[in-house]
């Protein structure tokens, strides 16, 4: 009933959930107070086990950490080993390989952690792994600044598989590798047609990610370039103007036929709709929420960045992993941190009853790829 009553304006804004603009200082709110709706705070309380005051304080601290990250990275110089947001201290932590750089970073206001390997060295190891053919029992791999290694995630039930063992052995030859177990293999979250939900192409239902000027962005596995897109009411919205999957998982759709875009992430009547004010990228460890047409609002934390995800259709690179759950039909939907657009839902494992992990394709990469501008409030 809630969805049926939505106007075309709200619907497209919902799916187009938060505009996509190249990140810039102008995208960030000018005040220090978090620009977050009451609904987003409520969702963080539910999914992260926080009080209202703790949720507000965390958003404020994460905003400060995001703003500090560039300065702290510059201070670290060649010794930079990565960074993350530490929820316990409410501070940005920067990994460095020597004490002199640690002192320079601490002078910016960030915390430091001494590690053995630089981010450049770890990126080189991951690049080597990206050239390997991975069996289905290997879920994903990413650079982890906290362990100063490349983490290879292996499906627990497949850890003794000979092909998995062979991949791990080759990975260890490339450099520092940490092997972790995951409960399930990644899959995309598109779904067959279910009446009354976000958008359709063929017999596939997906969710709109963020409004851009002239259309919206979403997941590439939801449709191919030229494919027609229909709205929740069956009326024509537009067509896929560009799409890439696998290797990437992003696409954009033009909007016409009486539809238009607004800088909003839909709350689905459960939480307040969230305005989008920019696309500054949140650090590892920051809180993040997702809106999708199947499971609506859910929140969690950023677990890893630049992760290569080994879907059955092929590997997708430069993904961000989160502890947020998702289910079929949520594909393409918006990931947002505070009031900043983060990415579009790609896939994951698990569900919103038992839990799981979900990846998103960073929104700024999509904007840059297609020369799009995020629609912001």
Buried (B, 14 or more C-beta within 10 A) or exposed (E): EEBEEBEBEBBBBBBBBBBBBBBEEEBBBEEEEBBBBEBBBBBBBBBBEBEEEBBBBBBBBBBBBBBBBEBBBEBBBEBBBBBBBBBEEBBBBBBBBEEEBBEBBBEBEBBBBBBEBBBEBBBBBBBBBEEBEBBBBBBBBBBBBBBBBBBBBBBBEBBEBEBBBEBBEBBBEBBBBBBBEBBBBBEBBBBEEEEEBBBBBBEBBBBBBBBBBBBBBBBBBBBBEEBBBBBBEEEEBBBBBBBBBBEBBBBBBBBEEEBBBBBBBBBBBBBBBBBBBBBBBBBBBBBBBBBBBBBBBBBBBBBBBBBBBBBEEEBBBBBBBBBBBBBBBBBBBBBBBBBBBBBBBBBBBBBBEEEBBBBBBBBBBBBEBBEBEBBBB
